[in-house]
Amino acid sequence: MEGILYVTDRNNKRRFVQIDLEKHGEIWEDFYDALMVEAVKDEDSIALEELGQQLKTEGLLDEL
């Protein structure tokens, strides 16, 4: 596929991929977003209001 380069190991097994971001940048962004979602899927979540209160308490946010 044009703009996609597979990097293989000694056994010719595909290990890595290089992507031409000028050609496939939008697809890469979607793929990267999916990776980030997968990375945090098991993390606890908190309400936005609670986060705002925590940041305000820690002096990291001036107002809500």
C-alpha positions in Angstrom: 0.0 0.0 0.0 1.4 3.4 -0.9 2.5 5.4 2.1 2.7 2.3 4.4 6.0 0.6 5.1 6.3 -2.6 7.1 9.4 -3.3 9.1 10.1 -7.0 9.6 12.3 -9.1 11.9 14.8 -11.7 10.9 12.0 -14.2 10.2 10.3 -11.7 7.9 7.5 -11.3 10.5 5.9 -7.8 10.4 6.9 -6.0 13.6 6.5 -2.3 13.0 4.8 0.0 10.5 5.8 3.4 9.2 3.0 5.6 8.0 3.3 8.6 5.6 1.3 11.1 7.7 0.8 13.4 4.8 -1.1 10.6 3.0 -2.7 8.9 6.0 -2.6 11.4 8.9 -6.3 11.4 9.5 -6.4 7.6 9.7 -3.4 7.7 12.1 -5.2 10.1 14.4 -8.2 7.8 14.6 -5.9 4.8 15.3 -4.0 6.8 17.9 -7.3 7.9 19.6 -8.4 4.2 19.8 -5.0 3.3 21.4 -5.4 6.0 24.0 -9.0 4.8 24.9 -7.7 1.2 25.2 -4.8 2.4 27.5 -7.2 4.0 30.0 -10.2 1.8 29.8 -9.7 0.2 33.2 -8.9 3.4 35.0 -11.4 4.8 37.5 -13.3 7.9 36.4 -14.6 10.9 38.3 -17.2 13.4 37.6 -16.1 16.7 35.9 -17.4 18.7 38.9 -15.3 16.6 41.3 -12.2 17.1 39.1 -12.8 20.8 39.1 -13.1 20.9 42.9 -9.8 18.9 43.3 -8.0 21.2 40.9 -9.3 24.3 42.8 -8.4 22.8 46.1 -4.9 22.1 44.9 -4.6 25.7 43.6 -4.4 24.5 40.0 -7.7 26.2 38.9 -8.7 29.7 39.8 -12.5 29.3 39.3 -15.0 26.7 38.1 
